[in-house]
């Protein structure tokens, strides 16, 4: 009799274990209350290892999202997973890859490390108010060494780069070289700091609000003499150069 009961209990436990292991992702994620700025389409696979055809974040699409959950982190009340989205070889696509963790029952705190993000420049500039229209190309690449965000930026260490920087000119694309920035936190906000040398003689500090609802830039630039005259003419729209040749600006 005891062996029969043990077999029944074992079978029931095995059933629930298999049920959890092969739990369809669309049955769970479809019932989650996601942030209003996130929409997920075409979910397939299991909760532990699945994918989505597309995710829209603040209206920006990311194709082919894939994830793999680390089960042991659940024992500590954390949801830890490795995510990959988009195509890093497509210059027009948003893409990212790396490990991310958040609370099991609260998504406010997000931590990441060794995380890489690519953003098309034109998609980013569409979110920024500039004194004149800019038709720029290339991609922004961010390499996050460490990030701790819980409604505000607590810790951030990483670098950002503008790859294949170019702006459309009257005679064709104008090569602007390479730009590298340091990523950090200040008073809960995200900080992006660019320093010379670069072809624009650009140094600036951009601050992004902790809820991504504020954006401010302060800096200065002095275009290299080798850049076309139309670049120097456009630069005057930001103001007149000072005695040292630099034009200061705020956005």
Secondary structure, DSSP 8 states (H G I E B T S, - for coil): -HHHHHHHHHHHHHHHHHHHHT-BHHHHHTTS---TTEEEEEEEEBSSEEEEEEEEETTEEEEEEEEEE-GGGGGGTEEEEEEEES-TT-TTS-EEEEEEEEESS--SEEEEEEEEEEEEHHHHHTTS--SS---EEEEEEEEEEEEEEESSEEEEEEEEEEEEEEEEETTEEEEEEEEEEEEEEETBEEEEEE-S-STT--EEEEEE-TTS--EEEEEEE---TTS-HHHHHHHGGG----TTS-EEEE-
